[in-house]
Amino acid sequence: MKFNYYIGTTASSWLLLALILAVEFSAPFKGVLVSIFSHHWIGKAVLVTLAFAAAGFLFAGKKSVAGIADRDCAWYSIVSVLALIFLFFVLHFML
């Protein structure tokens, strides 16, 4: 069975960003993750891992995302998400 690591990485990195922002802005959402997984970090890790696996298997035969090669899309996603997470927490700390 084929697996597309690049699309799995792309999907899971953007989901991680969304989950981090959701937990920071929504205490009830954080509470749901805690109630299900015992800690919000564990919840985010489980959901991101599931997204990685699901996207990797669902798009196993796909070779590009929106006209961008899978490898490039994964690279741009990782760098962008890391920069946005860093920027969010810097601004969060300063404000």
N, CA, C and O of each residue as an XYZ file, in Angstrom:
380
protein
N       0.837     -1.182      0.000
C       0.000      0.000      0.000
C       0.886      1.251      0.000
O       1.851      1.345      0.758
N       0.539      2.199     -0.858
C       1.329      3.417     -0.974
C       0.957      4.413      0.126
O      -0.134      4.365      0.694
N       1.879      5.299      0.400
C       1.664      6.357      1.395
C       2.372      7.613      0.918
O       3.524      7.548      0.488
N       1.703      8.749      0.987
C       2.303     10.012      0.560
C       2.707     10.810      1.803
O       1.889     11.510      2.400
N       3.965     10.694      2.175
C       4.473     11.373      3.364
C       4.390     12.891      3.236
O       4.174     13.591      4.225
N       4.558     13.388      2.043
C       4.561     14.828      1.840
C       3.190     15.449      2.102
O       3.090     16.477      2.772
N       2.149     14.834      1.580
C       0.804     15.374      1.818
C       0.405     15.146      3.271
O      -0.279     15.984      3.860
N       0.815     14.043      3.850
C       0.568     13.816      5.272
C       1.216     14.892      6.128
O       0.616     15.383      7.084
N       2.437     15.251      5.780
C       3.149     16.306      6.500
C       2.473     17.653      6.315
O       2.333     18.414      7.272
N       2.053     17.954      5.100
C       1.380     19.218      4.818
C       0.099     19.338      5.632
O      -0.122     20.350      6.298
N      -0.739     18.320      5.584
C      -2.018     18.355      6.296
C      -1.819     18.429      7.805
O      -2.485     19.212      8.481
N      -0.920     17.631      8.328
C      -0.737     17.607      9.779
C      -0.093     18.885     10.307
O      -0.387     19.301     11.427
N       0.768     19.507      9.530
C       1.382     20.749     10.016
C       0.351     21.875     10.107
O       0.356     22.641     11.071
N      -0.538     21.982      9.102
C      -1.568     23.025      9.158
C      -2.598     22.725     10.233
O      -3.118     23.648     10.860
N      -2.906     21.444     10.462
C      -3.816     21.095     11.550
C      -3.198     21.463     12.890
O      -3.895     21.960     13.775
N      -1.912     21.229     13.049
C      -1.245     21.592     14.301
C      -1.384     23.086     14.572
O      -1.684     23.485     15.698
N      -1.172     23.905     13.564
C      -1.338     25.349     13.731
C      -2.763     25.674     14.164
O      -2.968     26.458     15.091
N      -3.742     25.079     13.501
C      -5.150     25.334     13.837
C      -5.462     24.899     15.268
O      -6.170     25.604     15.987
N      -4.947     23.760     15.680
C      -5.199     23.279     17.037
C      -4.541     24.164     18.088
O      -5.133     24.432     19.133
N      -3.329     24.616     17.819
C      -2.646     25.510     18.763
C      -3.444     26.788     18.934
O      -3.662     27.237     20.059
N      -3.880     27.377     17.836
C      -4.665     28.614     17.924
C      -6.004     28.367     18.612
O      -6.442     29.186     19.420
N      -6.656     27.252     18.302
C      -7.944     26.942     18.921
C      -7.808     26.774     20.429
O      -8.647     27.263     21.186
N      -6.768     26.093     20.868
C      -6.556     25.889     22.304
C      -6.248     27.214     23.004
O      -6.699     27.441     24.127
N      -5.495     28.076     22.356
C      -5.138     29.360     22.973
C      -6.327     30.314     23.069
O      -6.405     31.118     23.998
N      -7.251     30.227     22.117
C      -8.376     31.160     22.099
C      -9.669     30.582     22.661
O     -10.615     31.334     22.897
N      -9.739     29.290     22.881
C     -10.979     28.670     23.337
C     -10.721     27.734     24.511
O     -10.261     26.606     24.329
N     -11.018     28.204     25.702
C     -10.864     27.369     26.898
C     -11.769     26.132     26.844
O     -11.337     25.060     27.265
N     -13.013     26.239     26.340
C     -13.830     25.023     26.246
C     -13.225     23.956     25.332
O     -13.309     22.765     25.634
N     -12.618     24.370     24.222
C     -11.987     23.405     23.330
C     -10.808     22.731     24.030
O     -10.607     21.523     23.904
N     -10.042     23.513     24.757
C      -8.926     22.951     25.521
C      -9.457     21.951     26.544
O      -8.859     20.896     26.758
N     -10.581     22.286     27.173
C     -11.199     21.383     28.144
C     -11.655     20.076     27.517
O     -11.544     19.015     28.130
N     -12.168     20.154     26.294
C     -12.583     18.937     25.590
C     -11.375     18.048     25.324
O     -11.434     16.837     25.540
N     -10.291     18.638     24.859
C      -9.077     17.842     24.626
C      -8.579     17.207     25.922
O      -8.169     16.046     25.931
N      -8.614     17.968     27.014
C      -8.169     17.440     28.305
C      -9.086     16.312     28.766
O      -8.612     15.290     29.261
N     -10.389     16.490     28.606
C     -11.324     15.458     29.076
C     -11.196     14.163     28.272
O     -11.393     13.076     28.814
N     -10.870     14.274     26.998
C     -10.749     13.069     26.164
C      -9.368     12.424     26.292
O      -9.259     11.201     26.387
N      -8.314     13.243     26.296
C      -6.952     12.709     26.200
C      -6.112     12.877     27.468
O      -4.953     12.464     27.486
N      -6.657     13.461     28.508
C      -6.008     13.716     29.798
C      -5.047     14.918     29.773
O      -4.693     15.431     30.835
N      -4.628     15.366     28.617
C      -3.831     16.595     28.496
C      -3.981     17.112     27.066
O      -4.045     16.329     26.119
N      -4.037     18.436     26.918
C      -4.252     19.003     25.588
C      -3.092     18.726     24.641
O      -3.306     18.634     23.432
N      -1.883     18.592     25.146
C      -0.757     18.266     24.275
C      -0.908     16.857     23.693
O      -0.621     16.624     22.519
N      -1.359     15.931     24.529
C      -1.566     14.569     24.046
C      -2.676     14.569     22.998
O      -2.567     13.889     21.978
N      -3.730     15.321     23.244
C      -4.826     15.425     22.283
C      -4.363     15.957     20.947
O      -4.719     15.416     19.901
N      -3.567     17.021     20.974
C      -3.050     17.576     19.717
C      -2.155     16.564     19.010
O      -2.224     16.429     17.788
N      -1.324     15.858     19.754
C      -0.425     14.868     19.147
C      -1.216     13.746     18.481
O      -0.879     13.321     17.376
N      -2.262     13.265     19.144
C      -3.077     12.187     18.583
C      -3.783     12.666     17.314
O      -3.768     11.971     16.298
N      -4.404     13.853     17.366
C      -5.132     14.369     16.210
C      -4.202     14.648     15.021
O      -4.552     14.365     13.875
N      -3.035     15.195     15.296
C      -2.077     15.474     14.224
C      -1.558     14.165     13.613
O      -1.380     14.077     12.398
N      -1.321     13.167     14.438
C      -0.871     11.869     13.931
C      -1.944     11.213     13.066
O      -1.643     10.642     12.018
N      -3.199     11.301     13.513
C      -4.302     10.752     12.715
C      -4.442     11.489     11.384
O      -4.694     10.866     10.352
N      -4.280     12.811     11.403
C      -4.356     13.594     10.162
C      -3.216     13.215      9.218
O      -3.419     13.101      8.009
N      -2.026     13.023      9.767
C      -0.875     12.612      8.957
C      -1.167     11.285      8.255
O      -0.960     11.151      7.049
N      -1.649     10.309      9.023
C      -1.931      8.991      8.461
C      -3.077      9.049      7.449
O      -2.981      8.480      6.362
N      -4.153      9.733      7.809
C      -5.320      9.793      6.915
C      -4.979     10.484      5.600
O      -5.299      9.965      4.530
N      -4.343     11.634      5.661
C      -3.998     12.366      4.440
C      -2.988     11.582      3.610
O      -3.086     11.542      2.384
N      -2.028     10.965      4.268
C      -1.018     10.191      3.551
C      -1.604      9.032      2.780
O      -1.182      8.755      1.657
N      -2.581      8.343      3.374
C      -3.222      7.222      2.683
C      -4.254      7.690      1.671
O      -4.346      7.127      0.580
N      -5.036      8.714      2.014
C      -6.083      9.186      1.100
C      -5.522      9.762     -0.198
O      -6.122      9.613     -1.263
N      -4.372     10.417     -0.101
C      -3.777     11.054     -1.275
C      -2.494     10.356     -1.700
O      -1.546     11.003     -2.144
N      -2.467      9.046     -1.565
C      -1.261      8.276     -1.864
C      -0.818      8.419     -3.311
O       0.383      8.441     -3.578
N      -1.735      8.515     -4.237
C      -1.372      8.587     -5.649
C      -1.170      9.997     -6.164
O      -0.753     10.176     -7.308
N      -1.447     10.981     -5.369
C      -1.364     12.380     -5.810
C       0.091     12.841     -5.792
O       0.847     12.519     -4.875
N       0.466     13.588     -6.803
C       1.853     14.040     -6.916
C       2.026     15.546     -6.798
O       3.153     16.043     -6.805
N       0.924     16.276     -6.689
C       1.050     17.720     -6.518
C      -0.169     18.257     -5.780
O      -1.253     17.676     -5.829
N       0.031     19.368     -5.103
C      -1.044     20.050     -4.388
C      -1.170     21.432     -5.012
O      -0.256     22.251     -4.922
N      -2.299     21.681     -5.639
C      -2.553     22.987     -6.276
C      -1.438     23.368     -7.252
O      -1.067     24.537     -7.347
N      -0.913     22.393     -7.967
C       0.126     22.669     -8.957
C       1.530     22.761     -8.393
O       2.479     23.010     -9.136
N       1.680     22.564     -7.086
C       3.001     22.606     -6.444
C       3.389     21.164     -6.123
O       2.564     20.399     -5.624
N       4.620     20.792     -6.401
C       5.074     19.432     -6.110
C       4.885     19.132     -4.620
O       5.062     20.010     -3.775
N       4.527     17.888     -4.308
C       4.276     17.484     -2.914
C       5.435     17.840     -1.990
O       5.238     18.353     -0.889
N       6.626     17.562     -2.455
C       7.814     17.813     -1.629
C       7.943     19.293     -1.301
O       8.221     19.651     -0.156
N       7.746     20.157     -2.291
C       7.834     21.599     -2.069
C       6.714     22.083     -1.168
O       6.929     22.923     -0.294
N       5.514     21.552     -1.381
C       4.369     21.950     -0.567
C       4.601     21.594      0.906
O       4.295     22.390      1.794
N       5.140     20.406      1.162
C       5.435     20.002      2.538
C       6.482     20.930      3.154
O       6.340     21.367      4.296
N       7.522     21.222      2.397
C       8.578     22.105      2.895
C       8.024     23.490      3.207
O       8.282     24.026      4.284
N       7.269     24.078      2.286
C       6.684     25.409      2.507
C       5.724     25.389      3.691
O       5.663     26.349      4.460
N       4.985     24.314      3.839
C       4.038     24.212      4.949
C       4.754     24.171      6.290
O       4.375     24.877      7.225
N       5.782     23.349      6.382
C       6.512     23.236      7.644
C       7.136     24.570      8.032
O       6.998     25.015      9.172
N       7.812     25.200      7.102
C       8.468     26.480      7.391
C       7.431     27.554      7.741
O       7.621     28.318      8.688
N       6.352     27.609      6.987
C       5.311     28.612      7.241
C       4.646     28.404      8.594
O       4.456     29.357      9.350
N       4.299     27.174      8.896
C       3.634     26.888     10.172
C       4.559     27.178     11.342
O       4.125     27.767     12.332
N       5.804     26.785     11.255
C       6.746     27.094     12.342
C       6.895     28.599     12.532
O       6.916     29.079     13.665
N       6.997     29.339     11.447
C       7.113     30.798     11.539
C       5.847     31.410     12.146
O       5.934     32.316     12.975
N       4.690     30.929     11.743
C       3.434     31.470     12.271
C       3.249     31.133     13.747
O       2.762     31.971     14.507
N       3.623     29.934     14.170
C       3.547     29.577     15.588
C       4.491     30.456     16.395
O       4.115     30.977     17.445
N       5.709     30.622     15.910
C       6.678     31.469     16.597
C       6.165     32.905     16.694
O       6.214     33.517     17.761
N       5.681     33.427     15.594
C       5.160     34.797     15.572
C       3.970     34.944     16.509
O       3.872     35.937     17.229
N       3.074     33.978     16.510
C       1.916     34.033     17.401
C       2.344     34.123     18.855
O       1.837     34.968     19.593
N       3.273     33.264     19.284
C       3.660     33.263     20.687
C       4.515     34.479     21.048
O       4.459     34.935     22.190
N       5.285     35.006     20.135
C       6.020     36.250     20.397
C       5.026     37.382     20.615
O       5.139     38.138     21.580
N       4.059     37.497     19.723
C       3.042     38.551     19.873
C       2.198     38.326     21.118
O       1.858     39.280     21.818
N       1.863     37.090     21.396
C       1.084     36.746     22.589
C       1.834     37.145     23.851
O       1.236     37.652     24.800
N       3.131     36.918     23.863
C       3.966     37.269     25.025
C       4.088     38.788     25.173
O       4.045     39.312     26.286
N       4.240     39.493     24.044
C       4.467     40.938     24.092
C       3.191     41.716     24.410
O       3.260     42.789     25.010
N       2.046     41.200     24.025
C       0.791     41.912     24.251
C       0.171     41.439     25.481
O      -0.901     41.914     25.854
